[in-house]
Amino acid sequence: MPLISLLRWQFDLTWSLFDFHLGALTDEDYLWEPAAGCWTVRESGDGTWLADWEEPEPDPAPPATIGWLTWHIGWWWTAALAAAGGTTPKAPGEVAWPGNAAAAARWLGALRADWIEVLDRLTEDDLGAPASFPWENRQDRTFAHMAGWVNAELMKNAAEVGQLRLLLTASTAS
């Protein structure tokens, strides 16, 4: 099997696992805080939703809300798409969260469609081209590495969203 076919298959599988959760989430689910001091998304005075963020990221990072996790996916996917297109990725503080469940699902669905366009244009030779995202100053990383990283990061974030859904359900069970 060609590598691009395997990467695409893995991406489609990962998206289906994430989409299972995405379609079931409510506005309240996105903002449910699983612990004190967690990272979330907050509406600013002008109606823009911004995510909590620190650089460098603390170790360990605080727990996060589903809203924050979906913002995080949107941020890194926007950055990966920019890098794939040869433009400079936006900093985390430059990417806003859409503000509600339906808008977040549309945003992430549009990023998925854009990523599929990138994947569908690739040839096996393209996979060997250098890629600087998400690594800086690593000449040994290729587009294949970046595509594999997108799959792994989406899978990790999908699992985190799923775990938060389970915790939310358990915490509200009567």
Residue, then its C-alpha position, 0 to 999 in steps of 0.5 A: m500500500p502506498l504511504i499516502s493511502l495509508l495516511r489517508w486511511q488512518f486520517d479517515l478512521t481518526w476523523s470518524l472517531f472524532d466525528f462520533h463525539l462532535g455530533a453529540l456535543t451541546d453548547e454546555d458540553y463545550l464549556w463544562e469545566p472538569a476541574a478548577g483552574c482548567w483551560t477553556v475558551r472565554e468570550s471577550g468584550d467584543g464577542t470574540w472567543l479566545a482560548d486560555w494559553e501560556e507560552p511556554e506551556p506548563d508541564p503538566a498542562p492544566p485540564a481543558t474543556i471540550g471547547w478548549l480542545t476543539w479550539h486547540i484542534g482548530w489552531w494546530w490544523t490551521a497552522a498545519l494547513a498554512a505550513a502545507g500552503g507555504t504560508t506562516p502559521k498563525a500564533p495561538g492567540e490569533v485563532a479564535w474559537p467560533g463560540n458554540a457547538a454548531a459553529a465549532a463543528r462547521w469550523l472543524g469540518a471545513l478544516r477537515a475538508d481543506w486537509i483532505e484537499v491537501l492529502d488528495r493532491l499529494t504524490e508519494d514524492d511530495l511526502g519526502a519534501p521538508a516540513s517545518f510544522p510542527w517542528e522548528n529547525r528540524q531539517d529531517r522532518t518531511f511532509a509525511h511526518m507532518a501528515g502522520w503528526v496530524n493523524a496522531e494529534l487528532m487521535k489524541n484530541a479525539a480521545e481527550v474529548g471522548q474522555l471528557r464526555l464520559l466524565l461529564t456524563a458520570s458527573t451529571a448522572s442522577 
